[in-house]
Each structure stands twice: as C-alpha cells, then as structure tokens.
C-alpha cells in the first residue's frame, strides 16, 4: 500500500524501507515516506485559515489519573527491586 501510494517519491532500498523499522521525521522525509514535517496548528492555519483551535479533548477522569500514576509507581518499584535501570517514557 505504501509503495502504491508513494510511488516514485520513495527513495531508498525497498528492503530498508519495508523492514518494519521506524524513523525520525527527518529520516522519513529523506526516504520519501512523508511529504514534509509540520504540526497540527500550522496545517489548520495553512489549509483552513484558522489561527486558533479549541481543544475538545476530555481531561482524564480521576480513575484514569490514578491508574496511570499507579503504573508509574509499580514500574519504579519493580525497577528498584530488580535493579533495572533503563530509560523510559513517562506518561
């Protein structure tokens, strides 16, 4: 599907492109996997002429916030208990 959709814009060895690896935005751009890099605000401004967006995303409820913080605590305790020190993303 990617090959059909991107066609001649793809640059690089197909074995590398379709290996299942992932790339940064800059790498994806140089490989022809994306047309460019931008953020939501700039796309909306460019295509719709809107300067500001209203975010209607509901904030997480108390249970979700508690569950997320428990997961971080549990992971921290596990890492401490078993001396696992790896970088990880925080929610």
Buried (B, 14 or more C-beta within 10 A) or exposed (E): EEEEEBEEEBEEEEEEBEEEEEBEEEEBBEBBBBEEEEEEEEEBBEEEEEEEEEEEEEEEEEEEEEEEEEEEEEEEEEEEEEEEEEEEEEE
